[in-house]
């Protein structure tokens, strides 16, 4: 299953909702949402800095991951950015593939 690191930043409306419901309730809702989509939530942390929330999730396929991202971002309460993560074995497989590349100007 593809694994993703995501960073979320709340809008003003999203922050108001978080203040009303609290962090545990929000984490539990996200856990349920990911599970219902066939995924797994491996980590969920609130943060202070560039983003308000960091998470690590697995989804059964890319289409489900994209649907999750679209749903969250369409709410207008959160700006979600996802990064696909690779295992060491996936990186090993990639290093064994050959791609014909020519740098610009050569």
C-alpha positions as CSV (number, residue, x, y, z in Angstrom):
1,X,0.0,0.0,0.0
2,X,1.3,3.5,-0.8
3,X,2.5,5.4,2.3
4,X,2.2,9.1,2.7
5,X,3.5,11.8,5.0
6,X,1.0,14.6,5.1
7,X,1.2,18.1,6.5
8,X,-2.0,20.0,7.3
9,X,-2.6,23.6,8.1
10,X,-5.9,24.8,9.5
11,X,-7.7,27.8,8.1
12,X,-9.4,30.2,10.6
13,X,-12.6,28.1,10.3
14,X,-10.7,24.9,10.8
15,X,-9.0,26.3,13.9
16,X,-12.4,27.3,15.4
17,X,-13.6,23.8,14.9
18,X,-10.5,22.3,16.5
19,X,-10.9,24.6,19.5
20,X,-14.6,23.5,19.8
21,X,-14.0,19.8,19.5
22,X,-10.5,19.3,20.8
23,X,-7.5,17.3,19.5
24,X,-8.4,13.8,20.5
25,X,-11.8,14.0,18.9
26,X,-10.2,15.3,15.7
27,X,-7.6,12.5,15.7
28,X,-10.2,9.9,16.3
29,X,-12.3,11.2,13.4
30,X,-9.3,11.1,11.0
31,X,-8.5,7.6,12.2
32,X,-12.1,6.5,11.3
33,X,-12.0,8.3,8.0
34,X,-8.7,6.6,7.0
35,X,-9.9,3.2,8.1
36,X,-13.2,3.5,6.3
37,X,-11.2,4.3,3.1
38,X,-9.3,1.0,3.6
39,X,-6.2,2.6,4.9
40,X,-4.1,2.7,8.1
41,X,-3.2,5.8,10.2
42,X,0.3,5.1,11.5
43,X,0.9,8.5,13.2
44,X,-1.0,11.7,13.9
45,X,0.7,14.7,15.7
46,X,-0.3,18.2,16.2
47,X,2.6,20.6,15.7
48,X,3.6,24.2,16.2
49,X,5.5,25.6,13.2
50,X,5.1,25.3,9.4
51,X,2.1,23.0,9.7
52,X,-0.5,22.3,12.4
53,X,-0.7,18.5,11.9
54,X,1.6,15.8,10.6
55,X,0.4,12.3,9.8
56,X,1.6,9.1,8.3
57,X,-1.0,7.0,6.4
58,X,-1.2,4.0,4.1
59,X,-3.9,3.8,1.5
60,X,-4.9,0.7,-0.6
61,X,-4.0,2.6,-3.8
62,X,-3.2,6.1,-5.3
63,X,-6.8,6.8,-6.2
64,X,-7.9,6.4,-2.6
65,X,-5.1,8.7,-1.4
66,X,-6.0,11.3,-3.9
67,X,-9.7,11.1,-3.0
68,X,-8.8,11.6,0.7
69,X,-6.7,14.6,-0.2
70,X,-9.4,16.1,-2.4
71,X,-12.1,15.7,0.3
72,X,-10.0,17.3,3.0
73,X,-8.9,20.2,0.8
74,X,-12.4,20.8,-0.6
75,X,-13.7,21.4,2.9
76,X,-11.9,24.7,3.0
77,X,-11.0,24.1,6.7
78,X,-7.7,22.5,6.1
79,X,-4.8,22.8,3.5
80,X,-3.4,19.3,3.1
81,X,-0.1,18.6,1.4
82,X,0.9,14.9,0.8
83,X,4.3,13.4,0.2
84,X,4.6,9.8,-1.0
85,X,7.1,7.8,1.1
86,X,9.2,4.9,-0.1
87,X,10.6,2.0,1.7
88,X,14.3,1.1,1.4
89,X,13.3,-1.9,-0.7
90,X,11.3,0.3,-3.1
91,X,14.3,2.6,-3.4
92,X,16.4,-0.5,-4.1
93,X,14.1,-1.5,-7.0
94,X,14.2,2.1,-8.4
95,X,18.0,2.1,-8.4
96,X,18.0,-1.0,-10.5
97,X,15.9,0.6,-13.3
98,X,17.6,2.4,-16.2
99,X,16.1,5.6,-17.6
100,X,17.6,7.4,-20.6
101,X,18.2,11.0,-19.5
102,X,20.2,13.8,-21.2
103,X,20.9,16.9,-19.1
104,X,19.9,20.2,-20.8
105,X,22.6,21.6,-23.1
106,X,24.5,18.3,-23.6
